[in-house]
Amino acid sequence: MTDKSDEILNHDLFVTEFPKKNYGVVDYLSGRVHFALLDQMKFMSTSGMTKEQIKEVIISNVSEIIENFDPQKSKTS
């Protein structure tokens, strides 16, 4: 089990906040995704994954998200 302070330290090392000011909703959301992907790739690389492994995992995850997206359900949530 990890210590709570270790969790906070890891979070601070790998999570970049995207600025909220002066962006429209679409640009803001795109920026958050961009920063999140960069943070994830940085963490995966630090964990020893190769660039090709990182690419495969991220493409697989994004493809699954897109495949499972239901525009009708997203309107009600």
KOLKEKE-808772 format. One record per atom (N, C-alpha, C): residue in three letters; atom name; x, y, z. Coordinates in pm, 1 decimal, padded with zeros to 6 digits, always signed. Layout:
REM KOLKEKE-808772
<pt><code>ala</code><site>CA</site><u>X</u><v>Y</v><w>Z</w></pt>
...
END
This chain:
REM KOLKEKE-808772
<pt><code>met</code><site>N</site><u>+00084.2</u><v>-00116.8</v><w>+00000.0</w></pt>
<pt><code>met</code><site>CA</site><u>+00000.0</u><v>+00000.0</v><w>+00000.0</w></pt>
<pt><code>met</code><site>C</site><u>+00089.4</u><v>+00124.0</v><w>+00000.0</w></pt>
<pt><code>thr</code><site>N</site><u>+00052.3</u><v>+00223.9</v><w>-00077.5</w></pt>
<pt><code>thr</code><site>CA</site><u>+00135.0</u><v>+00343.3</v><w>-00086.8</w></pt>
<pt><code>thr</code><site>C</site><u>+00093.8</u><v>+00446.3</v><w>+00015.7</w></pt>
<pt><code>asp</code><site>N</site><u>+00192.7</u><v>+00519.0</v><w>+00062.1</w></pt>
<pt><code>asp</code><site>CA</site><u>+00170.1</u><v>+00629.4</v><w>+00154.6</w></pt>
<pt><code>asp</code><site>C</site><u>+00099.3</u><v>+00741.8</v><w>+00081.7</w></pt>
<pt><code>lys</code><site>N</site><u>+00009.0</u><v>+00812.8</v><w>+00149.1</w></pt>
<pt><code>lys</code><site>CA</site><u>-00067.9</u><v>+00922.5</v><w>+00089.1</w></pt>
<pt><code>lys</code><site>C</site><u>+00025.2</u><v>+01031.3</v><w>+00036.0</w></pt>
<pt><code>ser</code><site>N</site><u>+00135.5</u><v>+01061.1</v><w>+00106.1</w></pt>
<pt><code>ser</code><site>CA</site><u>+00228.6</u><v>+01164.3</v><w>+00060.7</w></pt>
<pt><code>ser</code><site>C</site><u>+00298.4</u><v>+01121.7</v><w>-00068.2</w></pt>
<pt><code>asp</code><site>N</site><u>+00324.4</u><v>+00991.1</v><w>-00087.2</w></pt>
<pt><code>asp</code><site>CA</site><u>+00381.7</u><v>+00940.7</v><w>-00211.9</w></pt>
<pt><code>asp</code><site>C</site><u>+00284.6</u><v>+00960.5</v><w>-00327.2</w></pt>
<pt><code>glu</code><site>N</site><u>+00155.2</u><v>+00938.0</v><w>-00301.1</w></pt>
<pt><code>glu</code><site>CA</site><u>+00052.3</u><v>+00957.9</v><w>-00403.1</w></pt>
<pt><code>glu</code><site>C</site><u>+00048.2</u><v>+01102.3</v><w>-00448.5</w></pt>
<pt><code>ile</code><site>N</site><u>+00051.9</u><v>+01194.6</v><w>-00354.9</w></pt>
<pt><code>ile</code><site>CA</site><u>+00048.3</u><v>+01337.4</v><w>-00387.0</w></pt>
<pt><code>ile</code><site>C</site><u>+00172.6</u><v>+01375.8</v><w>-00465.2</w></pt>
<pt><code>leu</code><site>N</site><u>+00289.0</u><v>+01326.3</v><w>-00425.9</w></pt>
<pt><code>leu</code><site>CA</site><u>+00413.1</u><v>+01356.3</v><w>-00495.8</w></pt>
<pt><code>leu</code><site>C</site><u>+00406.9</u><v>+01306.0</v><w>-00639.9</w></pt>
<pt><code>asn</code><site>N</site><u>+00361.8</u><v>+01182.0</v><w>-00660.7</w></pt>
<pt><code>asn</code><site>CA</site><u>+00348.9</u><v>+01127.6</v><w>-00795.7</w></pt>
<pt><code>asn</code><site>C</site><u>+00251.1</u><v>+01209.0</v><w>-00877.8</w></pt>
<pt><code>his</code><site>N</site><u>+00141.2</u><v>+01247.8</v><w>-00818.8</w></pt>
<pt><code>his</code><site>CA</site><u>+00041.7</u><v>+01329.4</v><w>-00887.5</w></pt>
<pt><code>his</code><site>C</site><u>+00104.4</u><v>+01460.3</v><w>-00932.4</w></pt>
<pt><code>asp</code><site>N</site><u>+00178.4</u><v>+01526.0</v><w>-00844.1</w></pt>
<pt><code>asp</code><site>CA</site><u>+00242.9</u><v>+01653.3</v><w>-00877.0</w></pt>
<pt><code>asp</code><site>C</site><u>+00347.9</u><v>+01637.7</v><w>-00986.4</w></pt>
<pt><code>leu</code><site>N</site><u>+00416.1</u><v>+01525.1</v><w>-00989.1</w></pt>
<pt><code>leu</code><site>CA</site><u>+00520.0</u><v>+01502.5</v><w>-01089.3</w></pt>
<pt><code>leu</code><site>C</site><u>+00463.7</u><v>+01479.8</v><w>-01228.6</w></pt>
<pt><code>phe</code><site>N</site><u>+00345.3</u><v>+01420.5</v><w>-01237.9</w></pt>
<pt><code>phe</code><site>CA</site><u>+00296.1</u><v>+01376.2</v><w>-01367.6</w></pt>
<pt><code>phe</code><site>C</site><u>+00168.1</u><v>+01442.6</v><w>-01416.0</w></pt>
<pt><code>val</code><site>N</site><u>+00113.4</u><v>+01538.7</v><w>-01342.2</w></pt>
<pt><code>val</code><site>CA</site><u>-00011.6</u><v>+01601.7</v><w>-01385.3</w></pt>
<pt><code>val</code><site>C</site><u>+00012.2</u><v>+01749.9</v><w>-01410.9</w></pt>
<pt><code>thr</code><site>N</site><u>-00005.5</u><v>+01789.5</v><w>-01537.0</w></pt>
<pt><code>thr</code><site>CA</site><u>+00009.1</u><v>+01928.6</v><w>-01576.4</w></pt>
<pt><code>thr</code><site>C</site><u>-00129.9</u><v>+01989.8</v><w>-01586.3</w></pt>
<pt><code>glu</code><site>N</site><u>-00149.7</u><v>+02101.0</v><w>-01520.9</w></pt>
<pt><code>glu</code><site>CA</site><u>-00278.7</u><v>+02169.9</v><w>-01526.3</w></pt>
<pt><code>glu</code><site>C</site><u>-00285.6</u><v>+02254.8</v><w>-01653.0</w></pt>
<pt><code>phe</code><site>N</site><u>-00399.0</u><v>+02254.1</v><w>-01717.1</w></pt>
<pt><code>phe</code><site>CA</site><u>-00420.1</u><v>+02336.7</v><w>-01835.4</w></pt>
<pt><code>phe</code><site>C</site><u>-00486.5</u><v>+02466.5</v><w>-01792.6</w></pt>
<pt><code>pro</code><site>N</site><u>-00432.7</u><v>+02580.7</v><w>-01837.4</w></pt>
<pt><code>pro</code><site>CA</site><u>-00491.5</u><v>+02709.5</v><w>-01796.5</w></pt>
<pt><code>pro</code><site>C</site><u>-00634.0</u><v>+02726.5</v><w>-01848.7</w></pt>
<pt><code>lys</code><site>N</site><u>-00720.8</u><v>+02785.7</v><w>-01767.0</w></pt>
<pt><code>lys</code><site>CA</site><u>-00862.2</u><v>+02799.5</v><w>-01803.8</w></pt>
<pt><code>lys</code><site>C</site><u>-00893.6</u><v>+02931.0</v><w>-01874.0</w></pt>
<pt><code>lys</code><site>N</site><u>-00810.4</u><v>+03029.8</v><w>-01859.2</w></pt>
<pt><code>lys</code><site>CA</site><u>-00842.8</u><v>+03163.0</v><w>-01910.4</w></pt>
<pt><code>lys</code><site>C</site><u>-00822.0</u><v>+03174.4</v><w>-02060.8</w></pt>
<pt><code>asn</code><site>N</site><u>-00908.3</u><v>+03253.7</v><w>-02122.8</w></pt>
<pt><code>asn</code><site>CA</site><u>-00896.4</u><v>+03291.6</v><w>-02264.0</w></pt>
<pt><code>asn</code><site>C</site><u>-00910.6</u><v>+03176.4</v><w>-02363.4</w></pt>
<pt><code>tyr</code><site>N</site><u>-00983.5</u><v>+03072.8</v><w>-02327.8</w></pt>
<pt><code>tyr</code><site>CA</site><u>-01007.2</u><v>+02961.4</v><w>-02419.2</w></pt>
<pt><code>tyr</code><site>C</site><u>-01156.2</u><v>+02935.3</v><w>-02428.2</w></pt>
<pt><code>gly</code><site>N</site><u>-01202.8</u><v>+02902.3</v><w>-02550.1</w></pt>
<pt><code>gly</code><site>CA</site><u>-01338.9</u><v>+02855.9</v><w>-02566.3</w></pt>
<pt><code>gly</code><site>C</site><u>-01348.3</u><v>+02713.4</v><w>-02514.3</w></pt>
<pt><code>val</code><site>N</site><u>-01468.7</u><v>+02661.8</v><w>-02503.2</w></pt>
<pt><code>val</code><site>CA</site><u>-01489.6</u><v>+02527.9</v><w>-02447.1</w></pt>
<pt><code>val</code><site>C</site><u>-01416.2</u><v>+02420.9</v><w>-02527.5</w></pt>
<pt><code>val</code><site>N</site><u>-01428.1</u><v>+02424.8</v><w>-02660.8</w></pt>
<pt><code>val</code><site>CA</site><u>-01364.5</u><v>+02322.0</v><w>-02744.0</w></pt>
<pt><code>val</code><site>C</site><u>-01212.2</u><v>+02328.1</v><w>-02729.9</w></pt>
<pt><code>asp</code><site>N</site><u>-01155.6</u><v>+02448.7</v><w>-02735.3</w></pt>
<pt><code>asp</code><site>CA</site><u>-01010.6</u><v>+02462.4</v><w>-02720.5</w></pt>
<pt><code>asp</code><site>C</site><u>-00964.1</u><v>+02420.2</v><w>-02581.7</w></pt>
<pt><code>tyr</code><site>N</site><u>-01041.4</u><v>+02455.8</v><w>-02480.3</w></pt>
<pt><code>tyr</code><site>CA</site><u>-01007.0</u><v>+02417.2</v><w>-02343.7</w></pt>
<pt><code>tyr</code><site>C</site><u>-01006.9</u><v>+02264.8</v><w>-02328.2</w></pt>
<pt><code>leu</code><site>N</site><u>-01110.9</u><v>+02199.0</v><w>-02377.6</w></pt>
<pt><code>leu</code><site>CA</site><u>-01118.8</u><v>+02052.5</v><w>-02367.3</w></pt>
<pt><code>leu</code><site>C</site><u>-01007.1</u><v>+01986.2</v><w>-02447.1</w></pt>
<pt><code>ser</code><site>N</site><u>-00978.9</u><v>+02037.4</v><w>-02566.7</w></pt>
<pt><code>ser</code><site>CA</site><u>-00869.2</u><v>+01982.8</v><w>-02648.6</w></pt>
<pt><code>ser</code><site>C</site><u>-00735.6</u><v>+01998.8</v><w>-02577.4</w></pt>
<pt><code>gly</code><site>N</site><u>-00716.0</u><v>+02113.5</v><w>-02514.7</w></pt>
<pt><code>gly</code><site>CA</site><u>-00592.6</u><v>+02137.1</v><w>-02440.0</w></pt>
<pt><code>gly</code><site>C</site><u>-00577.6</u><v>+02041.9</v><w>-02322.7</w></pt>
<pt><code>arg</code><site>N</site><u>-00685.9</u><v>+02015.9</v><w>-02252.6</w></pt>
<pt><code>arg</code><site>CA</site><u>-00682.1</u><v>+01920.4</v><w>-02141.0</w></pt>
<pt><code>arg</code><site>C</site><u>-00644.5</u><v>+01781.3</v><w>-02189.1</w></pt>
<pt><code>val</code><site>N</site><u>-00702.2</u><v>+01740.3</v><w>-02301.8</w></pt>
<pt><code>val</code><site>CA</site><u>-00670.3</u><v>+01608.1</v><w>-02357.9</w></pt>
<pt><code>val</code><site>C</site><u>-00522.1</u><v>+01602.8</v><w>-02396.6</w></pt>
<pt><code>his</code><site>N</site><u>-00476.1</u><v>+01708.5</v><w>-02463.0</w></pt>
<pt><code>his</code><site>CA</site><u>-00336.8</u><v>+01715.1</v><w>-02506.6</w></pt>
<pt><code>his</code><site>C</site><u>-00242.4</u><v>+01703.3</v><w>-02386.3</w></pt>
<pt><code>phe</code><site>N</site><u>-00267.1</u><v>+01782.8</v><w>-02282.6</w></pt>
<pt><code>phe</code><site>CA</site><u>-00181.4</u><v>+01777.7</v><w>-02163.9</w></pt>
<pt><code>phe</code><site>C</site><u>-00191.0</u><v>+01641.5</v><w>-02095.6</w></pt>
<pt><code>ala</code><site>N</site><u>-00311.7</u><v>+01584.6</v><w>-02089.6</w></pt>
<pt><code>ala</code><site>CA</site><u>-00329.0</u><v>+01454.3</v><w>-02024.8</w></pt>
<pt><code>ala</code><site>C</site><u>-00250.8</u><v>+01345.3</v><w>-02098.9</w></pt>
<pt><code>leu</code><site>N</site><u>-00255.3</u><v>+01349.0</v><w>-02232.3</w></pt>
<pt><code>leu</code><site>CA</site><u>-00179.7</u><v>+01250.7</v><w>-02310.2</w></pt>
<pt><code>leu</code><site>C</site><u>-00030.1</u><v>+01267.6</v><w>-02289.1</w></pt>
<pt><code>leu</code><site>N</site><u>+00016.9</u><v>+01391.3</v><w>-02290.1</w></pt>
<pt><code>leu</code><site>CA</site><u>+00159.6</u><v>+01414.9</v><w>-02266.1</w></pt>
<pt><code>leu</code><site>C</site><u>+00200.6</u><v>+01367.0</v><w>-02126.9</w></pt>
<pt><code>asp</code><site>N</site><u>+00117.5</u><v>+01394.6</v><w>-02026.6</w></pt>
<pt><code>asp</code><site>CA</site><u>+00146.3</u><v>+01348.5</v><w>-01890.1</w></pt>
<pt><code>asp</code><site>C</site><u>+00149.5</u><v>+01195.7</v><w>-01883.9</w></pt>
<pt><code>gln</code><site>N</site><u>+00053.5</u><v>+01131.9</v><w>-01950.2</w></pt>
<pt><code>gln</code><site>CA</site><u>+00047.9</u><v>+00985.6</v><w>-01949.8</w></pt>
<pt><code>gln</code><site>C</site><u>+00171.1</u><v>+00928.2</v><w>-02019.5</w></pt>
<pt><code>met</code><site>N</site><u>+00209.0</u><v>+00985.6</v><w>-02133.6</w></pt>
<pt><code>met</code><site>CA</site><u>+00326.2</u><v>+00935.7</v><w>-02205.8</w></pt>
<pt><code>met</code><site>C</site><u>+00453.6</u><v>+00954.3</v><w>-02123.8</w></pt>
<pt><code>lys</code><site>N</site><u>+00464.4</u><v>+01066.3</v><w>-02053.4</w></pt>
<pt><code>lys</code><site>CA</site><u>+00580.4</u><v>+01092.2</v><w>-01967.8</w></pt>
<pt><code>lys</code><site>C</site><u>+00588.6</u><v>+00985.9</v><w>-01858.0</w></pt>
<pt><code>phe</code><site>N</site><u>+00474.7</u><v>+00958.1</v><w>-01794.1</w></pt>
<pt><code>phe</code><site>CA</site><u>+00471.8</u><v>+00857.0</v><w>-01688.2</w></pt>
<pt><code>phe</code><site>C</site><u>+00504.8</u><v>+00718.2</v><w>-01743.5</w></pt>
<pt><code>met</code><site>N</site><u>+00445.2</u><v>+00684.1</v><w>-01856.9</w></pt>
<pt><code>met</code><site>CA</site><u>+00469.3</u><v>+00552.2</v><w>-01916.2</w></pt>
<pt><code>met</code><site>C</site><u>+00616.5</u><v>+00536.0</v><w>-01954.8</w></pt>
<pt><code>ser</code><site>N</site><u>+00674.7</u><v>+00640.7</v><w>-02009.6</w></pt>
<pt><code>ser</code><site>CA</site><u>+00815.8</u><v>+00637.7</v><w>-02046.9</w></pt>
<pt><code>ser</code><site>C</site><u>+00904.0</u><v>+00620.3</v><w>-01923.8</w></pt>
<pt><code>thr</code><site>N</site><u>+00872.4</u><v>+00693.1</v><w>-01817.8</w></pt>
<pt><code>thr</code><site>CA</site><u>+00946.9</u><v>+00683.0</v><w>-01691.9</w></pt>
<pt><code>thr</code><site>C</site><u>+00932.9</u><v>+00543.0</v><w>-01631.8</w></pt>
<pt><code>ser</code><site>N</site><u>+00820.5</u><v>+00478.8</v><w>-01659.7</w></pt>
<pt><code>ser</code><site>CA</site><u>+00795.8</u><v>+00343.2</v><w>-01608.3</w></pt>
<pt><code>ser</code><site>C</site><u>+00867.0</u><v>+00236.0</v><w>-01690.7</w></pt>
<pt><code>gly</code><site>N</site><u>+00934.1</u><v>+00279.7</v><w>-01797.8</w></pt>
<pt><code>gly</code><site>CA</site><u>+01013.5</u><v>+00185.1</v><w>-01876.0</w></pt>
<pt><code>gly</code><site>C</site><u>+00951.5</u><v>+00139.1</v><w>-02007.0</w></pt>
<pt><code>met</code><site>N</site><u>+00838.2</u><v>+00194.0</v><w>-02044.0</w></pt>
<pt><code>met</code><site>CA</site><u>+00774.9</u><v>+00153.1</v><w>-02169.3</w></pt>
<pt><code>met</code><site>C</site><u>+00844.6</u><v>+00220.0</v><w>-02287.7</w></pt>
<pt><code>thr</code><site>N</site><u>+00850.8</u><v>+00148.5</v><w>-02399.6</w></pt>
<pt><code>thr</code><site>CA</site><u>+00909.5</u><v>+00205.0</v><w>-02521.0</w></pt>
<pt><code>thr</code><site>C</site><u>+00807.7</u><v>+00296.1</v><w>-02588.9</w></pt>
<pt><code>lys</code><site>N</site><u>+00856.4</u><v>+00377.3</v><w>-02680.7</w></pt>
<pt><code>lys</code><site>CA</site><u>+00767.7</u><v>+00468.2</v><w>-02754.2</w></pt>
<pt><code>lys</code><site>C</site><u>+00660.7</u><v>+00388.9</v><w>-02829.7</w></pt>
<pt><code>glu</code><site>N</site><u>+00697.8</u><v>+00275.7</v><w>-02886.2</w></pt>
<pt><code>glu</code><site>CA</site><u>+00601.9</u><v>+00191.9</v><w>-02960.0</w></pt>
<pt><code>glu</code><site>C</site><u>+00496.9</u><v>+00132.5</v><w>-02866.4</w></pt>
<pt><code>gln</code><site>N</site><u>+00536.8</u><v>+00087.6</v><w>-02748.8</w></pt>
<pt><code>gln</code><site>CA</site><u>+00441.3</u><v>+00034.1</v><w>-02650.6</w></pt>
<pt><code>gln</code><site>C</site><u>+00344.2</u><v>+00142.7</v><w>-02606.4</w></pt>
<pt><code>ile</code><site>N</site><u>+00397.4</u><v>+00261.1</v><w>-02582.0</w></pt>
<pt><code>ile</code><site>CA</site><u>+00314.3</u><v>+00374.4</v><w>-02540.8</w></pt>
<pt><code>ile</code><site>C</site><u>+00211.3</u><v>+00404.8</v><w>-02648.8</w></pt>
<pt><code>lys</code><site>N</site><u>+00256.8</u><v>+00409.2</v><w>-02772.5</w></pt>
<pt><code>lys</code><site>CA</site><u>+00167.5</u><v>+00438.0</v><w>-02885.7</w></pt>
<pt><code>lys</code><site>C</site><u>+00056.0</u><v>+00334.1</v><w>-02893.8</w></pt>
<pt><code>glu</code><site>N</site><u>+00091.4</u><v>+00206.6</v><w>-02882.9</w></pt>
<pt><code>glu</code><site>CA</site><u>-00008.2</u><v>+00099.4</v><w>-02892.2</w></pt>
<pt><code>glu</code><site>C</site><u>-00113.6</u><v>+00111.6</v><w>-02782.4</w></pt>
<pt><code>val</code><site>N</site><u>-00071.0</u><v>+00136.2</v><w>-02660.0</w></pt>
<pt><code>val</code><site>CA</site><u>-00163.6</u><v>+00145.9</v><w>-02546.6</w></pt>
<pt><code>val</code><site>C</site><u>-00256.7</u><v>+00265.6</v><w>-02564.3</w></pt>
<pt><code>ile</code><site>N</site><u>-00200.8</u><v>+00380.8</v><w>-02598.9</w></pt>
<pt><code>ile</code><site>CA</site><u>-00282.6</u><v>+00501.2</v><w>-02610.4</w></pt>
<pt><code>ile</code><site>C</site><u>-00379.1</u><v>+00490.7</v><w>-02727.8</w></pt>
<pt><code>ile</code><site>N</site><u>-00333.0</u><v>+00442.8</v><w>-02842.2</w></pt>
<pt><code>ile</code><site>CA</site><u>-00422.3</u><v>+00425.9</v><w>-02958.2</w></pt>
<pt><code>ile</code><site>C</site><u>-00534.2</u><v>+00328.2</v><w>-02923.7</w></pt>
<pt><code>ser</code><site>N</site><u>-00500.9</u><v>+00220.8</v><w>-02854.8</w></pt>
<pt><code>ser</code><site>CA</site><u>-00601.8</u><v>+00122.6</v><w>-02814.9</w></pt>
<pt><code>ser</code><site>C</site><u>-00705.0</u><v>+00185.1</v><w>-02721.2</w></pt>
<pt><code>asn</code><site>N</site><u>-00657.7</u><v>+00260.7</v><w>-02622.1</w></pt>
<pt><code>asn</code><site>CA</site><u>-00749.0</u><v>+00324.7</v><w>-02526.5</w></pt>
<pt><code>asn</code><site>C</site><u>-00839.6</u><v>+00427.0</v><w>-02594.1</w></pt>
<pt><code>val</code><site>N</site><u>-00783.0</u><v>+00510.4</v><w>-02679.3</w></pt>
<pt><code>val</code><site>CA</site><u>-00863.0</u><v>+00612.4</v><w>-02748.9</w></pt>
<pt><code>val</code><site>C</site><u>-00963.5</u><v>+00546.0</v><w>-02842.6</w></pt>
<pt><code>ser</code><site>N</site><u>-00920.6</u><v>+00442.0</v><w>-02912.7</w></pt>
<pt><code>ser</code><site>CA</site><u>-01012.0</u><v>+00370.2</v><w>-03002.4</w></pt>
<pt><code>ser</code><site>C</site><u>-01129.0</u><v>+00310.5</v><w>-02925.4</w></pt>
<pt><code>glu</code><site>N</site><u>-01101.3</u><v>+00255.3</v><w>-02808.5</w></pt>
<pt><code>glu</code><site>CA</site><u>-01207.7</u><v>+00196.7</v><w>-02726.1</w></pt>
<pt><code>glu</code><site>C</site><u>-01305.5</u><v>+00304.3</v><w>-02678.6</w></pt>
<pt><code>ile</code><site>N</site><u>-01253.7</u><v>+00418.7</v><w>-02637.8</w></pt>
<pt><code>ile</code><site>CA</site><u>-01339.3</u><v>+00529.7</v><w>-02594.7</w></pt>
<pt><code>ile</code><site>C</site><u>-01431.0</u><v>+00573.1</v><w>-02708.6</w></pt>
<pt><code>ile</code><site>N</site><u>-01374.4</u><v>+00587.2</v><w>-02828.0</w></pt>
<pt><code>ile</code><site>CA</site><u>-01453.4</u><v>+00629.7</v><w>-02944.0</w></pt>
<pt><code>ile</code><site>C</site><u>-01557.8</u><v>+00524.1</v><w>-02980.2</w></pt>
<pt><code>glu</code><site>N</site><u>-01519.0</u><v>+00397.7</v><w>-02978.6</w></pt>
<pt><code>glu</code><site>CA</site><u>-01611.8</u><v>+00289.5</v><w>-03012.6</w></pt>
<pt><code>glu</code><site>C</site><u>-01728.5</u><v>+00282.3</v><w>-02914.2</w></pt>
<pt><code>asn</code><site>N</site><u>-01701.4</u><v>+00311.4</v><w>-02787.5</w></pt>
<pt><code>asn</code><site>CA</site><u>-01805.8</u><v>+00301.9</v><w>-02684.8</w></pt>
<pt><code>asn</code><site>C</site><u>-01887.4</u><v>+00429.9</v><w>-02669.3</w></pt>
<pt><code>phe</code><site>N</site><u>-01850.6</u><v>+00534.3</v><w>-02740.9</w></pt>
<pt><code>phe</code><site>CA</site><u>-01921.6</u><v>+00661.2</v><w>-02729.8</w></pt>
<pt><code>phe</code><site>C</site><u>-02060.2</u><v>+00650.1</v><w>-02794.5</w></pt>
<pt><code>asp</code><site>N</site><u>-02159.7</u><v>+00689.2</v><w>-02719.0</w></pt>
<pt><code>asp</code><site>CA</site><u>-02297.1</u><v>+00690.0</v><w>-02768.4</w></pt>
<pt><code>asp</code><site>C</site><u>-02350.3</u><v>+00833.1</v><w>-02755.2</w></pt>
<pt><code>pro</code><site>N</site><u>-02360.5</u><v>+00906.4</v><w>-02866.5</w></pt>
<pt><code>pro</code><site>CA</site><u>-02404.8</u><v>+01045.6</v><w>-02860.5</w></pt>
<pt><code>pro</code><site>C</site><u>-02539.7</u><v>+01063.2</v><w>-02789.6</w></pt>
<pt><code>gln</code><site>N</site><u>-02628.4</u><v>+00967.3</v><w>-02805.1</w></pt>
<pt><code>gln</code><site>CA</site><u>-02760.4</u><v>+00977.4</v><w>-02740.9</w></pt>
<pt><code>gln</code><site>C</site><u>-02748.3</u><v>+00970.1</v><w>-02588.5</w></pt>
<pt><code>lys</code><site>N</site><u>-02662.8</u><v>+00880.9</v><w>-02538.8</w></pt>
<pt><code>lys</code><site>CA</site><u>-02643.8</u><v>+00869.4</v><w>-02394.0</w></pt>
<pt><code>lys</code><site>C</site><u>-02571.8</u><v>+00990.2</v><w>-02338.7</w></pt>
<pt><code>ser</code><site>N</site><u>-02479.8</u><v>+01047.4</v><w>-02414.9</w></pt>
<pt><code>ser</code><site>CA</site><u>-02403.3</u><v>+01161.2</v><w>-02364.2</w></pt>
<pt><code>ser</code><site>C</site><u>-02488.6</u><v>+01286.6</v><w>-02349.8</w></pt>
<pt><code>lys</code><site>N</site><u>-02599.2</u><v>+01293.9</v><w>-02423.8</w></pt>
<pt><code>lys</code><site>CA</site><u>-02691.1</u><v>+01408.5</v><w>-02413.9</w></pt>
<pt><code>lys</code><site>C</site><u>-02765.2</u><v>+01408.1</v><w>-02281.4</w></pt>
<pt><code>thr</code><site>N</site><u>-02788.1</u><v>+01290.4</v><w>-02225.4</w></pt>
<pt><code>thr</code><site>CA</site><u>-02866.1</u><v>+01280.3</v><w>-02102.0</w></pt>
<pt><code>thr</code><site>C</site><u>-02780.3</u><v>+01285.2</v><w>-01976.6</w></pt>
<pt><code>ser</code><site>N</site><u>-02647.2</u><v>+01278.0</v><w>-01990.7</w></pt>
<pt><code>ser</code><site>CA</site><u>-02562.3</u><v>+01280.2</v><w>-01871.3</w></pt>
<pt><code>ser</code><site>C</site><u>-02508.6</u><v>+01417.3</v><w>-01843.8</w></pt>
END
